[in-house]
Amino acid sequence: MQDNTTPQYHYLRKQTNWKNLWFYQKTIVLYQMTVVFCRRFLPAHGDRTVDQMVQAARSGKQNIVEGSADGVTSTEMEAKLLNVARASIKELKEDYLDYIRSHGLTLWDQTHPRYSPMLTFCQKHNNIEDYEPFFNRWTDEEFSNAAVTLCCMVDTMMQTYLKNKEQEFVTEGGIKERMTAARLGFRSDKKEELNAANKEIASLRARLRQLEQENARLRLQLQLEQENARLHQLEQENTRLHQLEQENARLRHQLEQYQQKSQG
């Protein structure tokens, strides 16, 4: 079982889930809108604008995906690809603006009665399912103004996102700095572990010396107790021997008295 307390040393950045990015979701809408717009309002053949608009919409979407994936190892590459995505969306916006101008349509501004409802709708809705019901109902003017609004929103959100990525790079550094930090962190922790182990070894050695000294003291105490016990035993034996000698002397004296009486 893995020890959850073991420190981790990461130099790869966490993968960004681009599907959760609102500006990415809006680029999906823009791509599908552009495909339908070109099919409905531009010639099927002989107009390079169709390929350019579809490719710009696709580039905006795909470079967000690729940039987010490359961001795991390279903040620089992520920033470059996200800027490519921004440039593609700007190009797409210009194509829609050109269409509005060249076809004599109205570019909705804040004074237009449709501007505020359209802006609110685009702000609140990111999913393609919310826009698809309008794809075959909108006029080319409605299509173009909605697309221009979405392009502006995507660009603004991406600018904010890139500023956050810039700050993240300043604080965390690039791949080489993160690799160095991870390696130094590992070595620092290992050094601390080694120092702790050395301290523990020194403590155990000191404890061992104490135990050895205590063992020697107990051995000496045991020897003294054994010698005292032997000495006590010898003293008891000596006392017993003295008693026997006294008893023997007494018996000899009695025997002598008995012999004298017998002779008299």
Secondary structure, 3 states (H helix, E strand, C coil): CCCCCCCCCCCCCCCCCHHHCHHHHHHHHHHHHHHHHHHHHCCCCCCHHHHHHHHHHHHHHHHHHHHHHHCCCCHHHHHHHHHHHHHHHHHHHHHHHHHHHHCCCCCCCCCCCCHHHHHHHHHHCCCHHHHHHHCCCCCHHHHHHHHHHHHHHHHHHHHHHHHHHHHHHHHHCCHHHHHHHHHHHHHHHHHHHHHHHHHHHHHHHHHHHHHHHHHHHHHHHHHHHHHHHHHHHHHHHHHHHHHHHHHHHHHHHHHHHHHHHHHC
